[in-house]
Amino acid sequence: MSQYSRNAHNANSGLVVGIEPIRDYPGHPLAGIELQRKWETLAYEAGGSTYEAPAQTVRDFLAGQASSALGEVTPSYKPGVQPSDLTRCLPDFVIEALREAIPVFGRQIRDYDHPDVLLTGIESRTSSPVRITRGSDFQSINTAHLYPAGEGAGYAGGILSAAVDGIKVAEAVALSILGSNLIPGSHPHSD
Ligand SMILES: Cc1cc2nc3c(=O)[nH]c(=O)nc-3n(C[C@H](O)[C@H](O)[C@H](O)COP(=O)(O)OP(=O)(O)OC[C@H]3O[C@@H](n4cnc5c(N)ncnc54)[C@H](O)[C@@H]3O)c2cc1C
């Protein structure tokens, strides 16, 4: 996130790697929460178990070695960061995707992959790990007229995807009202 004043000395961005429920956390409906807890616990430990965040320079992350010191980037994360090895607290497929993507981004945005850039984190809360299942009419499959929507229901992971899901659900609600008004004996609204 950006602070309101937008005057921090670093530029920040988040790197998001897609996770597939069937491939990456198969099993029961709360398996996604278990996945979050597992990697968050490992990140806490990699940060020294003090609520500081584990951090690794891009140089070390790409070279596959733990960071023992920071470079010329001064971290802004509070309460602080611990030089560490992020591969201790990220799944292999995420590490692989990040190692492939960072140099590609660096070719599009100058210094995005500067060796001293600090990878800080992990971000484990981009999307809800639980989804309320809905049918093709967008209603909950076991509770008619309930329209699960947006991030909390498991259908969005950001501002834009939440907005788009909201539009889709609003259209489904409108369609259902229209449909019921077309049924003989129903009472269409005059407005
Ligand atoms: C710190 C932070 C930074 C983020 N940065 C980004 C970013 O840079 N880019 C990006 O794309 N996304 C970002 N996100 C994610 C993005 O904000 C959310 O994905 C998006 O706002 C979800 O929209 P939504 O409408 O599904 O849910 P929300 O925006 O959470 O809306 C849910 C609404 O329901 C209301 N509500 C809850 N319970 C009840 C109830 N019982 N009765 C009535 N109302 C209720 C809540 O008060 C709230 O207004 C960020 C999120 C956070 C927390």
The ligand as a Gaussian input file, in Angstrom:
#p B3LYP/6-31G(d) Opt

LIG

0 1
 C       -3.867000      -2.368000       3.057000
 C       -4.495000      -2.822000       1.753000
 C       -3.929000      -2.425000       0.560000
 C       -4.483000      -2.832000      -0.647000
 N       -3.927000      -2.429000      -1.813000
 C       -4.477000      -2.764000      -2.992000
 C       -3.931000      -2.282000      -4.209000
 O       -2.950000      -1.530000      -4.241000
 N       -4.503000      -2.676000      -5.371000
 C       -5.600000      -3.497000      -5.397000
 O       -6.100000      -3.824000      -6.472000
 N       -6.153000      -3.968000      -4.246000
 C       -5.618000      -3.615000      -3.045000
 N       -6.175000      -4.075000      -1.879000
 C       -7.308000      -5.011000      -1.942000
 C       -8.618000      -4.291000      -2.243000
 O       -8.748000      -3.168000      -1.392000
 C       -9.768000      -5.289000      -1.990000
 O       -9.534000      -6.449000      -2.768000
 C      -11.122000      -4.694000      -2.414000
 O      -11.364000      -3.474000      -1.745000
 C      -12.235000      -5.692000      -2.055000
 O      -13.468000      -5.094000      -2.385000
 P      -14.834000      -5.710000      -1.873000
 O      -15.901000      -4.783000      -2.340000
 O      -14.934000      -7.159000      -2.267000
 O      -14.709000      -5.700000      -0.273000
 P      -14.570000      -4.449000       0.712000
 O      -13.983000      -3.255000       0.012000
 O      -13.894000      -4.988000       1.933000
 O      -16.085000      -4.091000       1.026000
 C      -16.867000      -4.854000       1.922000
 C      -17.846000      -3.884000       2.590000
 O      -18.830000      -4.632000       3.320000
 C      -19.019000      -3.959000       4.541000
 N      -19.565000      -4.970000       5.489000
 C      -18.925000      -6.007000       6.064000
 N      -19.753000      -6.713000       6.841000
 C      -20.965000      -6.109000       6.743000
 C      -22.241000      -6.378000       7.295000
 N      -22.477000      -7.415000       8.097000
 N      -23.258000      -5.553000       6.968000
 C      -23.053000      -4.516000       6.124000
 N      -21.864000      -4.203000       5.558000
 C      -20.843000      -5.000000       5.882000
 C      -17.666000      -3.452000       4.947000
 O      -17.785000      -2.401000       5.896000
 C      -17.156000      -2.954000       3.591000
 O      -17.537000      -1.611000       3.314000
 C       -5.626000      -3.667000      -0.650000
 C       -6.209000      -4.057000       0.566000
 C       -5.645000      -3.634000       1.760000
 C       -6.298000      -4.060000       3.063000

